[in-house]
Amino acid sequence: MKIVLASNNPGKLAELQAMLAPLGVLLIRQADLAIPEAAEPFRTFVENALAKARHAAQLSGLPALADDAGLCVDAFGGLPGVDTAFYATQFGYDKGDDNNVRALLEQMAGIDQRRAALVSTLVAVRSADDPEPLIAVGRVTGEIAREPVGSNGFGFDPVMFIPAFGKTFAQLPVEVKNANSHRGQAARQMMDLMRGRWL
């Protein structure tokens, strides 16, 4: 089964393709079908993921899978949340993972309450008008490290310290990270949903 991934993020594509491999699905990046990115006007992960999935399905004629994920920092009232990808731009930096990490560490300087969660919401639709989208949510709680450590992963992985491992996500082997990450949790739920309802 071919499914359009409503994302142009190569890190997400690689992670999700590996996680969904047992289903035998082939994920195709929307950019490879010349599909532009969807607007994400909403304030929740689930609403934005649904909008992205419907947009990709509409323009491709294929089933679509969208992921809306982000970092929710307790000290910031759950922000940056849905604005995670553009976090750095609020502080004069260009958009990008390294700048997001830099901006976060600058904003958290002097803050001792460093609890945060990475959240991934996956939404899949069979068509743009699917009345029963599949929705899976994964959430991992940890603490924001004082400096980036590790080279595996992307996004905030180098500063997301997971107490159970005593390491950041970026320090973990890829298979361990994928088995325990927010996206890994959501992907396992999504596989179960697809098996039960689509396959």
Residue pairs with C-beta under 8 A, 6 or more apart in sequence:
1 23
1 24
1 25
1 26
1 63
1 198
1 199
2 25
2 26
2 28
2 62
2 63
3 25
3 26
3 27
3 28
3 62
3 63
3 64
3 65
3 124
4 27
4 28
4 29
4 30
4 33
4 35
4 56
4 57
4 60
4 62
4 63
4 64
4 65
5 12
5 13
5 16
5 27
5 28
5 29
5 30
5 56
5 64
5 65
5 66
5 67
6 30
6 35
6 38
6 52
6 53
6 55
6 56
6 64
6 65
6 66
6 67
7 13
7 29
7 30
7 52
7 66
7 67
8 29
8 30
8 31
8 37
9 154
11 153
11 154
11 155
12 67
12 69
12 183
13 27
13 29
15 178
15 181
15 183
15 184
15 187
16 27
16 65
16 67
16 183
16 187
17 27
18 178
19 178
19 183
19 184
19 187
19 188
19 191
20 27
20 187
20 190
20 191
22 191
23 191
23 194
23 195
23 199
25 194
27 65
28 62
30 36
30 37
30 56
30 59
30 60
33 59
33 60
35 55
35 56
35 59
35 60
37 52
38 51
38 52
38 54
38 55
38 56
39 51
39 55
40 48
40 51
40 52
40 68
40 82
41 48
41 51
42 48
42 51
42 82
43 81
43 82
44 82
45 68
45 69
45 70
45 81
45 82
45 119
45 120
45 121
45 137
46 68
46 121
46 123
46 135
46 137
48 66
48 68
48 82
49 66
49 67
49 68
49 121
49 122
49 123
49 135
50 66
50 123
50 125
50 133
50 135
51 66
52 64
52 66
52 68
52 123
53 64
53 65
53 66
53 123
53 124
53 125
53 133
54 64
54 125
54 128
54 130
55 64
55 128
56 62
56 64
56 66
57 63
57 64
57 125
57 126
57 127
57 128
57 130
58 128
63 124
63 125
63 126
63 127
63 198
64 124
64 125
65 122
65 123
65 124
65 190
66 122
66 123
66 124
67 120
67 121
67 122
67 183
67 186
68 82
68 120
68 121
68 123
69 84
69 118
69 119
69 120
69 121
69 155
69 182
69 183
70 80
70 81
70 82
70 83
70 84
70 85
70 118
70 119
71 80
71 81
71 84
71 87
71 104
71 116
71 117
71 118
71 119
71 155
71 156
71 160
72 78
72 79
72 80
72 81
72 116
72 117
72 118
72 119
73 79
73 80
73 104
73 108
73 115
73 116
73 144
74 113
74 115
74 116
75 108
75 111
75 113
75 114
75 115
76 107
80 87
83 90
84 100
84 155
84 156
85 95
85 100
86 95
87 100
87 103
87 104
88 94
88 95
88 96
88 99
88 100
88 102
88 103
89 95
90 103
91 103
91 106
91 107
93 99
93 100
93 102
93 103
97 154
97 155
97 156
100 155
100 156
101 148
101 156
101 158
101 159
104 144
104 156
104 159
105 144
105 146
105 147
105 148
105 159
108 114
108 144
114 143
114 144
114 145
115 141
115 142
115 143
116 141
116 142
116 143
116 144
116 160
117 139
117 140
117 141
117 142
117 182
118 139
118 140
118 142
118 156
118 160
118 169
118 181
118 182
119 137
119 138
119 139
119 182
120 137
120 138
120 139
120 181
120 182
120 183
120 185
120 186
121 135
121 136
121 137
121 186
122 134
122 135
122 136
122 137
122 138
122 183
122 186
122 187
122 189
122 190
123 133
123 134
123 135
123 136
124 133
124 134
124 190
124 193
124 194
124 198
125 133
125 134
126 198
132 197
134 190
134 193
134 194
134 197
134 198
136 186
136 187
136 188
136 189
136 190
136 193
137 185
137 186
137 189
138 181
138 182
138 183
138 184
138 185
138 186
138 187
138 188
138 189
139 182
139 185
140 160
140 162
140 180
140 181
140 182
140 185
142 160
142 161
142 162
142 163
142 169
143 161
143 163
144 159
144 160
144 161
145 158
145 159
145 160
145 161
145 168
147 159
148 158
148 159
148 168
148 170
149 158
149 159
149 167
149 168
149 170
149 171
150 157
150 158
150 167
150 168
150 169
150 170
150 171
150 172
151 158
151 170
152 169
152 170
152 171
152 172
152 173
152 174
152 177
153 169
153 170
153 172
153 174
153 177
156 169
157 168
157 169
157 170
157 177
158 168
158 169
158 170
159 168
160 168
160 169
160 170
161 167
161 168
162 168
162 169
162 172
162 180
165 171
165 172
165 176
165 180
169 177
169 181
172 180
177 184
178 184
